Each structure stands twice: as structure tokens, then as C-alpha cells.
Amino acid sequence: MSSITGIAILGATGSVGRQSLEVIQAYPEHFNVVGLAARRSVDTMADLVDRHRPHVVVMEEDGPAEVLRGRLASDGISVQAGQAAVQELVQRPDVDLVVAAVVGRAGLPGVFAALAAGKRVAIANKEPLVMAGELLMAASERYHVELLPIDSEHAALAQLLRGVERESIDQLILTASGGPFLDADLSFVRSATPDDALAHPTWNMGAKISVDSATMMNKAFEVIEARWLFDLSQERIQVLVHPESRVHAAVKLLDGSWLAQLGPADMRIPIAQALAHPRILDLTRRLKDARSLDLCELGKLSFRDVDEGRFPALALGRQALEAGRGRPAALCVADEVLVQAFLDGRIGFGEISEGLDEVMQEFIERDIQDLDDILLAGEDGERLAASKVEG
Amino acid sequence: MSSITGIAILGATGSVGRQSLEVIQAYPEHFNVVGLAARRSVDTMADLVDRHRPHVVVMEEDGPAEVLRGRLASDGISVQAGQAAVQELVQRPDVDLVVAAVVGRAGLPGVFAALAAGKRVAIANKEPLVMAGELLMAASERYHVELLPIDSEHAALAQLLRGVERESIDQLILTASGGPFLDADLSFVRSATPDDALAHPTWNMGAKISVDSATMMNKAFEVIEARWLFDLSQERIQVLVHPESRVHAAVKLLDGSWLAQLGPADMRIPIAQALAHPRILDLTRRLKDARSLDLCELGKLSFRDVDEGRFPALALGRQALEAGRGRPAALCVADEVLVQAFLDGRIGFGEISEGLDEVMQEFIERDIQDLDDILLAGEDGERLAASKVEG
């Protein structure tokens, strides 16, 4: 990397956004923050602006933008609002790479805009690839830009596949911690509370993704992401339960050998791999709290097959991927609705997977030509899931 | 690989030689056996010639060559004898790659001859790199030919490093099963019998290497091999005890991530990786008894640091590597002598490492300019070790 990479972060105030900025700040010789976009956290954004001095800031709505503008009055930093301003940001000639870390469907237009502008995209949240993976990969090919995964399992796979020829791959393996209900009594699981479901054993994550981890819907989504990112059919993407969560992914090769990627539960590793791609940065030397793994401290690593009866979400995800025609988008949004209802105490834990199953049964497939079709399929999923919650 | 690789195997009747032929036979579209060389196993060689139809066969001595010539009378296969015939074989224009699988010092001249003839060398036994690693790497550079490791740990490292940039490496990790005495009472170990030492927990190997595994001298040798093959200082090459022997090697990167290579205990995997380099062959489809690994069947993988008090050979090897000047060659040959004396019941198990320590204390360092200097240092080690056995 001889020149400096100009970076725009969409979703800058979230966890991935802030950790991206930490990596960027540690490598001023490699990176430059051009712009930051966020929904509405004015305080956090003001703080980030202070520390990272972007040229442009975009807030989702006018109100927060106005407040922020007032606070940065004498700073000469342009504060904008709205989706059009996000599009302008990613199109700037001094932006080389866009970190897409906006939660939910809201992040999709930004990703497509960045690809269409010919910018590399480091993609952190699952929705874009789950909902619109085929369209995204087509766009990435059409505009000759790389789509770099930040999700830890996919970043691990991308790292493993650097030295692997396609035709030597037998299977890709995604590991799953198994979540808090891996060995719990099934009758307890059905009626588990949000507190039970949020007790994730290894990663400290947001509520939505912790619940997805408990149902293993997050692993279903990761199978879908991997299918598109690495262009392999879903039967060749396996999920193994690995309660210690140290092996993030593995590649099984046709000669009988396996390659595995291990690491601590530190998102800055996949973030840095995406930002600096193809370079590996010396995070353990630059970031004072970055640690490598101590294999000896771990004691042991274990692996087992997924009990698909206990985790029906996995099969639901595979079926949706196989069928296509808007199903993955509908499943993704329906899951958002049902998990929120569970967190709000409106449905039981067991009803998340049951609700998703029913949504998939009732969903009417669509022709998918563009992002609008995807978003419509997502709305179908939302509506069907909402009716389950109310029903 | 569009063209067919012509192969000569030095040490064809041994285990690596025969397994190489198995791989070659399964891929006639990739490989062609040009020549086979061996010491004196006429029966085995006659059988190999029958199955693999080489153009040339070389036996070490005239007698066995004569017998073989008689048995192959009508076959039109040229049967030669002696080191000059080995040199002629590796220089043949139809030889592209030489498998160097001759046990002990005897294999060194063949390796150097192959490199000097500009042939890729797949190197199976430890002695050449341990005794003459620096000279070998210099020759590989001078003649612009690749030296490909067949030793499973080094083949695993080579596989892992395909996608890794040098400057991102923190450490290379070689795993050790720990051998039969990993947790045995030390007073028992000191007086262990050959039968005790040959009970290797995971790999089924020859007597010499099984004893080297019990003392961990084989791991010391592997550190030396890795130092030369991958051009990293020995402090950056770590050994971890991994009793399950499924992870063969790992690479610790500076960003905190690790890459590990796993596989079943099947030498045909590293052999095929060397023969077909950089291609990975689909052994699990072509060889009917080739199996991949089932991570779930394993139950668990564990790792721990080496107890260097229990395994003093490891430090001896590192010191010899650090000092150079013929020490690694002397250590390597002295080990051969002392292990043989142990197997013959002439010394106790504990006296192997003690004897090596004394040999290193008495060894007088040499200027190393060429292979002859290496062989002289080896003879010093042999003489010093023999005097320990007799004393």
C-alpha cells in the first residue's frame, strides 16, 4: 500500500464504525478518514469528528445534522443530511473504500451506491449479502470492485482462501458457538427469556445478533453470505458447532487437508484485514490492547455437528437460499421483526423459528431484478412476521 | 499443470518412495516415472519396476544391480549402479522433479546433484536440511529451483504460507505429539526400553524417527529445517505439544490471527502437495483409501508448551542451529549413532540426550564451505558419539 486509502464509514457511530476508526487512527500512513455517516447519535458523532477530523459528516435526518452543525460551527467540516448526501459521500474522488456498517435494510442503498461508484466496499452487517447477495456480487463484478467481508467468519474464509485455488476446495466450514442453548433442555429453550438468550458464551454482541446466535439464524445468514461471497453452492458450506469460538472458519480441501483460521474475539482483526486488504497489519504491535491467541491457555478445542432439530433456523435459511426469488430477503426482515417481538416480551423464544417457518410458507415468491424488488420482498416478510406477532 | 512432470525417486523402495509412486500412479495425466533409485532391496524394486515402468533403475551397489538386471532381462529397462548413475539420472532432460527420500547422510549428494541440474527437489527425510540447510538453500537460489518439503509439518507450513506475506508473520508453530513419554514418570523415562519408546501414539513410523519423537530430537530437527526452508530466525519458530497430532503446523500473524493446517496422518497428502506444487490434488476422490479428517470424531484438540526439562534435545538443537559451523551436522549424525545404540540395547534412553549434550560439548567447530565440510562435521559427530557408546 504505497498510497493512502481514503475511507468513508456508513454507520460510523456503531461498534464496527468505532472500531474501524480505531484501526484507521493507528495507521495514519495507510488510511485517511474522508467521511462519516450515522443515523442520529449526535454526541457520539461530535466526539468522532473531534478525534478523526473527516471532511464530511452525514446524519440521516435534518434535525440531528442541524444540531451537529451548530456544535462544529467553526470547524470547516461539511455536515449534510439524508440518503442523497450519503450517495454524494461515497462518490467523492478521495474515497477509495467504504465501510458499510449500517444496521438492517437501511444499509443496502449505500452499499449499492458505493459499488456503482467503483469503490471497494468492506461490508460489516449481514443484511446486504443475505437479502441481495446475488445482485451485490453482480454489481461488484460489473463495476470491477472488491466486496470485502468484515463478518469474522467470512473474513476468516477470505484470509484462508488467499492461497487456495478454487478447484481444490471440497467444503467451507463456518463454526458456531452453539449459543446459550446448545445443551439446554428443549422445554426450557421454548420458553427462554431474553435474559437467557442474551447470555452469549463467547462474543459480546448486540441484542439482535445474540438472539440470532441462540436460534442459529445468524449461522443460516452466514451460509447465505458465504454462498455469494465465495460462489459455492450451499451444500458445500457446512456449519460445525465449536463452543470455544476460537476457530472462526475452515476450508476442507480435496486432498484431505484442512486449513483453519483462529483468533481472539476481536472485531478489529477482520476490520483491519478488510481495510488493508491484501495486507495484514501488525495490530498486536500498534494497538496497545490487541492480543493474539494463546493456544495453550485454551485447554482444548472441540467440534460437533449441528443438531438441526434443535436449530431449525439453519434449514430454513438453506431452503430460502436454494429457492431465491425474494425468500432470503423476506426471511431476513421477518427475523428482525420476530426477534424484536421476543426482546419486547411479546412472543416466546420458540416462536421465533416457528414464526419464520410460517412466514416462509405464506411468502409469495417474486421476480428479483433490482434493489427495489429486494426491498419489496423484505416488506412482505415484515408484514407476514408482524401478523404472526399480532396473531 | 498442462505438461506431464517427469519424476525420479531416490530411495524408491522406502515408505515415502512407495507412497510417492502410489500418488503418481493415480495421476497419469500429471506424472511420469522416469527413474527409481534404491539401496539394495532387489525384490521390492523388481515389483516397483513391474508396476511403474521407469526408464532407468539405479541400485547403490553392483551386486544387487546385477541380480535385478537378470530379472528384468527382456524389459529394455536400463539398470545402473552407484552414485555416478544417480547423478546421471537426476540430470536427464526428461526429469523435472526429484523425490529425495534416501535415509541418512547418504541422501545428501543426490539432493545437491538434483539442484545443480536445475531440477525441483521434493525432500522427504530430515538429514539434508538439518545437516546442510544453509548450503541447500543457497544452491536452490543459485540454480533457481524450488526445494519442496515432504515432511508433514513443513509441507503444512508451505501450504499455509501460500497466501501469507512474509512481513505479516509473527511466528511459525510446529506441533509435537509429545511422543510416548509426554506424561511418563521421569525415572521411568530414563530407563525406558526400545519397546516403550517405539509406542508412538499417532503416527506409525520407522524405529529411528519414533525414538527421535520420544526424545523430541525430531522436533529440534524440524526447527532447523523450518529455519532454512522459510528463512526465519529460530526464535520465531515455536514448538507446541499437541497430543492429538491433527494440527500439523500453524502460523501466527502479526494482526493476532492464526492459520492452522490440519489433516489425517497420511503422508500421501504432503507427498502429493510437493509433487503437484502448487496444485492440490483430489486425493480423497482418486485414492480409494484416502480419507479427510472428521473434526467432530476427534472430540477435542489440545495444546501445551513443551517442558524443556523433560525434552532437553530441543534446546540442544536450537543451540546447534544458532552456532552453526558444522554443529547441526554433527548433532544429526551423533543422534543416528546414539539412537541405534539405544535400539541395540547398548545404552539407556536417557543416555541419548546426555550423549548428544556431551558430543556438542566436545565438538570442534569447522569452517563450512561445501558438502565435504558438512560430511566431515558429520563424521566428527559420529566418532564422538561412538566413543560415548563405548565409554
Chai-1 contact restraints between the chains, C-beta under 6 A:
chainA,res_idxA,chainB,res_idxB,connection_type,confidence,min_distance_angstrom,max_distance_angstrom,comment,restraint_id
A,R162,B,G163,contact,1.0,0.0,6.0,A-B,restraint_1
A,G163,B,R162,contact,1.0,0.0,6.0,A-B,restraint_2
A,G163,B,G163,contact,1.0,0.0,6.0,A-B,restraint_3
A,S168,B,I280,contact,1.0,0.0,6.0,A-B,restraint_4
A,L253,B,I280,contact,1.0,0.0,6.0,A-B,restraint_5
A,L254,B,D282,contact,1.0,0.0,6.0,A-B,restraint_6
A,L254,B,T284,contact,1.0,0.0,6.0,A-B,restraint_7
A,D255,B,I269,contact,1.0,0.0,6.0,A-B,restraint_8
A,D255,B,A272,contact,1.0,0.0,6.0,A-B,restraint_9
A,D255,B,I280,contact,1.0,0.0,6.0,A-B,restraint_10
A,D255,B,L281,contact,1.0,0.0,6.0,A-B,restraint_11
A,D255,B,L283,contact,1.0,0.0,6.0,A-B,restraint_12
A,G256,B,G263,contact,1.0,0.0,6.0,A-B,restraint_13
A,G256,B,P264,contact,1.0,0.0,6.0,A-B,restraint_14
A,G256,B,I269,contact,1.0,0.0,6.0,A-B,restraint_15
A,G256,B,L283,contact,1.0,0.0,6.0,A-B,restraint_16
A,G256,B,T284,contact,1.0,0.0,6.0,A-B,restraint_17
A,G256,B,A290,contact,1.0,0.0,6.0,A-B,restraint_18
A,G256,B,S292,contact,1.0,0.0,6.0,A-B,restraint_19
A,S257,B,G263,contact,1.0,0.0,6.0,A-B,restraint_20
A,S257,B,I269,contact,1.0,0.0,6.0,A-B,restraint_21
A,W258,B,L262,contact,1.0,0.0,6.0,A-B,restraint_22
A,W258,B,L293,contact,1.0,0.0,6.0,A-B,restraint_23
A,L259,B,Q261,contact,1.0,0.0,6.0,A-B,restraint_24
A,A260,B,A260,contact,1.0,0.0,6.0,A-B,restraint_25
A,Q261,B,L259,contact,1.0,0.0,6.0,A-B,restraint_26
A,L262,B,W258,contact,1.0,0.0,6.0,A-B,restraint_27
A,G263,B,G256,contact,1.0,0.0,6.0,A-B,restraint_28
A,G263,B,S257,contact,1.0,0.0,6.0,A-B,restraint_29
A,P264,B,G256,contact,1.0,0.0,6.0,A-B,restraint_30
A,I269,B,D255,contact,1.0,0.0,6.0,A-B,restraint_31
A,I269,B,G256,contact,1.0,0.0,6.0,A-B,restraint_32
A,I269,B,S257,contact,1.0,0.0,6.0,A-B,restraint_33
A,A272,B,D255,contact,1.0,0.0,6.0,A-B,restraint_34
A,I280,B,S168,contact,1.0,0.0,6.0,A-B,restraint_35
A,I280,B,L253,contact,1.0,0.0,6.0,A-B,restraint_36
A,I280,B,D255,contact,1.0,0.0,6.0,A-B,restraint_37
A,L281,B,D255,contact,1.0,0.0,6.0,A-B,restraint_38
A,D282,B,L254,contact,1.0,0.0,6.0,A-B,restraint_39
A,L283,B,D255,contact,1.0,0.0,6.0,A-B,restraint_40
A,L283,B,G256,contact,1.0,0.0,6.0,A-B,restraint_41
A,T284,B,L254,contact,1.0,0.0,6.0,A-B,restraint_42
A,T284,B,G256,contact,1.0,0.0,6.0,A-B,restraint_43
A,A290,B,G256,contact,1.0,0.0,6.0,A-B,restraint_44
A,S292,B,G256,contact,1.0,0.0,6.0,A-B,restraint_45
A,L293,B,W258,contact,1.0,0.0,6.0,A-B,restraint_46
A,L295,B,F303,contact,1.0,0.0,6.0,A-B,restraint_47
A,C296,B,F303,contact,1.0,0.0,6.0,A-B,restraint_48
A,C296,B,R304,contact,1.0,0.0,6.0,A-B,restraint_49
A,C296,B,D305,contact,1.0,0.0,6.0,A-B,restraint_50
A,K300,B,K300,contact,1.0,0.0,6.0,A-B,restraint_51
A,K300,B,S302,contact,1.0,0.0,6.0,A-B,restraint_52
A,L301,B,L301,contact,1.0,0.0,6.0,A-B,restraint_53
A,S302,B,K300,contact,1.0,0.0,6.0,A-B,restraint_54
A,F303,B,L295,contact,1.0,0.0,6.0,A-B,restraint_55
A,F303,B,C296,contact,1.0,0.0,6.0,A-B,restraint_56
A,R304,B,C296,contact,1.0,0.0,6.0,A-B,restraint_57
A,D305,B,C296,contact,1.0,0.0,6.0,A-B,restraint_58
